[in-house]
């Protein structure tokens, strides 16, 4: 799972406030002072997604939700979620609609 600590470490290590692999690219607008909530970054997934996203520090979010009687149902990284759901019809439909499968 991509965590707040992972994002902060990677952007601080980069020279141009971005990092990428063969699937995605993440670009921050600021290298320091990355807040636990709401710090904007741009997420680009070639040919599928190009949009702003926002940092959420998950442990703090869980604590805040617990104060309102809410409990965690699922915490799963994208890869594991994809593997668990890719063969379910409603999710296959969405993946095909997004042209996300090669």
C-alpha positions in Angstrom: 0.0 0.0 0.0 1.3 3.5 -0.8 1.6 5.3 2.5 2.1 8.8 3.6 5.7 7.9 4.7 6.4 6.4 1.2 5.1 9.4 -0.7 7.1 11.8 1.6 10.3 9.8 1.3 10.1 9.5 -2.5 9.3 13.1 -3.2 12.2 14.3 -0.9 14.6 12.0 -2.8 13.6 13.3 -6.2 15.2 16.3 -7.9 12.1 17.5 -9.7 9.4 16.6 -7.0 8.2 13.6 -9.0 8.7 9.9 -9.2 7.5 7.2 -11.6 7.7 3.6 -12.7 6.5 2.0 -16.0 2.8 2.4 -14.9 2.4 5.7 -13.2 3.9 9.1 -12.4 3.3 11.1 -9.2 4.2 14.8 -9.1 4.1 17.1 -6.0 4.0 20.9 -6.1 6.1 21.2 -2.9 8.9 19.0 -1.5 8.7 20.0 2.2 5.8 20.7 4.5 3.8 17.8 3.2 0.7 17.9 5.5 -1.0 14.7 6.8 -4.3 15.6 5.0 -5.1 17.5 1.8 -1.6 18.0 0.4 -2.3 17.8 -3.4 -0.3 15.8 -5.9 -0.9 14.9 -9.5 -1.4 11.2 -10.4 -0.9 10.1 -14.0 -1.6 6.6 -15.3 -0.8 6.6 -19.0 -3.9 6.7 -21.1 -6.3 6.1 -18.2 -6.0 8.7 -15.4 -4.6 12.2 -15.1 -5.9 13.9 -12.0 -5.1 15.6 -8.7 -5.1 13.4 -5.6 -4.6 14.3 -2.0 -2.5 12.8 0.8 -4.3 11.1 3.6 -2.4 9.8 6.7 -4.3 6.5 7.2 -3.6 5.8 10.9 -4.8 9.3 11.8 -7.9 8.9 9.6 -8.7 5.6 11.4 -8.4 7.3 14.8 -10.7 10.2 13.7 -13.3 7.8 12.3 -13.3 5.7 15.6 -14.4 8.8 17.5 -17.6 8.6 15.5 -18.1 4.9 16.0 -16.8 4.0 12.5 -14.7 0.9 12.0 -12.4 -0.2 9.2 -13.9 -2.6 6.7 -10.9 -3.0 4.3 -7.4 -1.7 4.0 -5.8 -3.0 0.9 -3.3 -1.7 -1.6 -4.3 -1.4 -5.2 -2.5 -4.5 -6.5 -4.1 -6.8 -3.9 -7.6 -5.2 -4.5 -7.2 -5.6 -8.2 -6.2 -9.3 -7.9 -9.1 -10.0 -5.6 -11.7 -8.2 -7.7 -10.6 -8.4 -11.4 -12.7 -11.4 -12.2 -15.9 -10.1 -10.7 -18.3 -9.0 -13.5 -19.1 -5.5 -12.1 -15.4 -4.7 -11.8 -14.4 -6.2 -15.1 -17.1 -3.9 -16.7 -15.5 -0.8 -15.2 -12.0 -1.9 -16.2 -13.1 -2.5 -19.8 -15.0 0.8 -19.9 -11.9 2.6 -18.8 -9.8 0.7 -21.3 -7.5 -0.2 -18.4 -6.8 -3.7 -19.5 -4.3 -4.5 -22.2 
